[in-house]
């Protein structure tokens, strides 16, 4: 069973999930707090929202190539838990060997470069500790094979378990004690409800964070917090094996009646998204810009061209291993015609929409749609957008009112049946 894919909006990676003030680490010990029994990917954290410092999901802004290779810790991510020394990241099996347990099915899988958190306990105690498991490879991994990459500890938990950083700092130590031992923090934050500091630029390169609450009751409940995290990327070799699922695609005989069908006609050929990249290449389209794509991830910013027409394309890898764009599916296309001499794609999508439409006809077509579009007016343009995350369908149109022309058409569909 595969865990729900971590989604970062804008898109994939997109796709961005953040845990505030996460720390660093490698080590020697749960029950999962996710909302489903299958331990779905979670974005929850007890850290204040406005002290978020980093995102594991940075694909949209940095590109998938930034997931390849390793990165070195900028801070010391070592700690002692129940007398055992650990340094993040470390194999989950080390916790098992030290007597820690979890109620979660550890044979569940994580997509490439995603994380979830689980709760661990020891010696039959009721109190649990939250740790993050991160798949730092480009391939799908079982939870039990992922690395422990973060631990979150509150002052209250020290009543049940012993915990301290490698330098001896403990949850609940005051800010003066922390800075005396660790020096000037990378960043600080202060509000009416809490003060926080952290060391290290991001979770990707190791980070240690502290939160001290100001409410007397919150402090009395032992909620002052220390978090250590280090989401180290390991990278993976790219496989050229063609995924078997691509052969399941059945090309539609006709375009669907509305935008939730994720269908369109391009140069006389009908496509339904997502569809294999080879459906395009066999019809003369050439990939001109792409990158290797990790398992379970969507790559933004790829391009395909044919006879001077250029499409911006999202490639989605539904396989459980890292592979090339050629072995993936197209999950979204966007065609743009901004310049007077730009070639106009022979593209039509449901309800007769094409680049030759005027604004009144476009709005008439959208008003008759069974799906809801959001309209956004600008000084010299208007855009229309539709997105249904439940079925994975989307559409977007950009109309330049100054030049009186439809300049951009986008349509997407990213739910491969059974994936």
Secondary structure, DSSP 8 states (H G I E B T S, - for coil): -B------SSSSS----B-TT---EE-------SSSTT-------SS-GGG---BS--HHHH-GGGGSS----SS--EEEETTEEEEESEEHHHHHHTTEE-SS-TT-EE-TT-EEEEEEEETT-S--EEEEEE--SSS-EEGGGSEEEEEEEEGGGGGTS-EEETTS--TT--HHHHHHHH-S-SEEEE-SSEEEEEESS-GGG-EEEEEEE-SHHHHHTT--EEEEE---------B----GGGGG----SS--SSGGG-EEEETTEEEESSEEHHHHHTTT-EEEE---B-TT-EEEEEEEEETTEEEEEEEE--SSS-B-GGGSEEEEEEEE--STTS----EEEGGGEETT--HHHHHHHHHT-SS--EEEE-SSEEEEEEEETTTTEEEEEEEETTTTEEEEEEEEE---TT-
